[in-house]
Amino acid sequence: MNNQIKVMVASDAHVPYVQKILDTIEAAAKVRGTGIARRSTEYVEQKMREGKAIIALAGDQFAGFCYIETWGNKQFVANSGLIVVDAYRGKGLAKAIKKRAFDLSRERYPNAKIFGLTTGLAVMKINTELGYKPVPYSELTDDEAFWKGCETCVNFDILQRANRRFCMCTGLIFDPADQGKKDILDGIADDIVIE
């Protein structure tokens, strides 16, 4: 299949896509006018080399991305940086990428709570389908390094003024102690393969 999109754990082989990923994230942040924390080239490369990133490719064309990171002595895992190239939207690719990032988080850190912050309704819906629940920020990691990452977001001043109690993003969390994993593959196009 020429038009097949593969969703897989990224590796060293995918490092050449880093600048395209960062450019796509930056462009999306401008269009949305909402906060997306910026990450450095080195940071994204490191996630790929550690096997903590998900990449979607249509042949050799970049289609989407997400990465995972642990916080609070691996008690929390964040799935962050979700992006889908405009040309590949409307096929359920974001859902496929999030599903693979969720599965990777569960494989590597089975007892960790998985969380995310988002202003995007589509991401909130996907997270809810995976079993996440909205929570106050006090339920998220207290790891200072995580919150430092918010400093590059355009809404950081809101977070700061609120003493990190709330911001524009909604906090969502999956607690493996509360429930099992959910299958959310409905609505994903037939030409998307999750590896």
Buried (B, 14 or more C-beta within 10 A) or exposed (E): EEEEBBBBBBEEEBBEBBEEBBEBBEEBBEEEEBBBBBBEEEBBBBBBBBBBBBBBBBEEEBBBBBBBBBBBEEBBBBBBBBBBBEEBEEBBBBBBBBBBBBBBBBEBBEEBBBBBBBBBEBBBEBBBBBBBBEBEBEBBBBBEEBBEBBEBBBBBEBBEEEEBEBBBBBBBBBBBEEEEEEEBEEEBBEBBBBE
